[in-house]
Amino acid sequence: MFSKVLIANRGEIALRILRACKELGIQTVAVHSVADANAMHVRLADESVCIGPNPAKDSYLNIPSIMAACEITGADAVHPGYGFLSENARFAQILEEHKITFIGPSAHHIEIMGDKIAAKKTALELGIPCVPGSKGGVTTAADAEKVAGEIGYPVLIKAASGGGGRGMKVALNEGEISTAWSTARSEAKAAFGDDTVYIEKYLGKPRHIEVQVLGDGQGNAVHLGTRDCSLQRRHQKVWEEAVAPTVPMKEQDEIGEICAAAMRKLKYSGAGTVEFLYEDGNFYFIEMNTRLQVEHPVTERVTNMDIVYEQIRVAQGEKLSVKQSDISFYGHAIEVRINAEDPQTFAPSPGTISFYHPAGGVGVRIDSAVYQGYKIPPYYDSLIGKLIVHGRTRPECLQRLKRALGEFVVDGVKTTLPLFQRLIDEPEIISGDYDIHWLEKYLKANQP
Ligand code: ADP
């Protein structure tokens, strides 16, 4: 058993991990920037270390500083959470060289999945269905034209090192391909320092469906079912459901088993998410995230599992606590991300929370690290908290979400709560009839 875990993150996810450690009797070390000195994860940890000034590159992304914090406190493992260093293979490697356990997959697995072209190649080899597209990088305009012609328009040009939806360009026809290809390349170079781009068939009305997997690095792996994360704005998820409401259970089981089998073959260790677009009954792999996801609680709620507990367990060299036959799905769960943002323009709204009253009651879970009087710093993401609601059925879950949204009060900053209070009454949300473009279209059509 680890005796001390350093949590290399902040906000709600740092608190989420800290809670799992406490329940397991593991000592915790919080690290923080100057601005986060009073943050909840710092207050509740057994020890804390200031790792640098406010910009993330100087603190939460500062590997030497985090290594020094491990050294000073004698931490024997590091949990990276999501974002920051969670998918940084070099960080995982450095920790390994210092005999400190990275609570996550091997540096090798992070690396293959971090490069989208390599990830797609691996997925195909493992029998995971992919979006039709170029075999590798497309290096000339003529090549782009040739590949796009073969796949058929419309096509999407994507950055190999992409993330957060950046460096993507759609070409509707042959007339647009060469400009789209060169713009995508320069955007990719500017954003990721790598101008490698590849081409995929552009799907018109897909849903975003993902599969949660867990492996123990010893060849055992399970899937914890699907999530639907189709409600997105600028490729950022805002509302997630488990299990995916519109995919027939038989198809869910099949894609889940394909992913679990792939993880067994890879001897994958820890939590991961295999992301797909889903259209006309077909799944198309887009990427794999080799870490804990923001939306993991909806899966925890319907499976009665603690994903962070399993991550810690397998990182210690133990086997998974469950077999596939132990996992069943109960009811329906929805998560909404409450951000400190203007609900219409989505401009960040940092500031002090003057009054805070979270929702409560049966079937409600709040993952948040804010409190009344807390000052939201302008330096990091704007997530205030996640409202996770469970019901025996999807309609019951929606009713409960509506009730919980009506109770939730955050004053002093603008939040996305009013957006969810509107969405909950929309017929397409109630029927579950939305694709990845629905929210953007809705926002455009419903400007006050
Ligand atoms: P990133 O790592 O930048 O998030 P992804 O490959 O996960 O990139 O894609 C982000 C989003 O872009 C997806 O959730 C989906 O909304 C859209 N997208 C990606 N690939 C396609 C495609 N082939 N057709 C249509 N939309 C796509």
Boltz pocket constraint, residues with backbone or C-beta under 6 A from the ligand:
constraints:
  - pocket:
      binder: B
      contacts: [[A, 131], [A, 156], [A, 162], [A, 163], [A, 164], [A, 165], [A, 166], [A, 200], [A, 201], [A, 202], [A, 203], [A, 204], [A, 206], [A, 208], [A, 232], [A, 235], [A, 275], [A, 277], [A, 286], [A, 287], [A, 436]]
      max_distance: 6.0
